[in-house]
Amino acid sequence: MARRNGSGSVKEKIRTVRHDMTEVAVQCGCVGHRDRKTTELIHATIFDAI
């Protein structure tokens, strides 16, 4: 688990679905107060990088 600058935690989970497919899950914030906007930004950044 990582921490964002000045805010809550960032939880990421990476798993191999098949030999040619990987799943990436990201959650930002704390339980009950997820930061969807930042989560989607991280997903987009990862997608652009691969």
Protein Blocks (a to p, Z undefined) as FASTA:
>chain_A
ZZdehiacdddddddfblmbccddddedjehiacfklmmmmmmmmmmmZZ
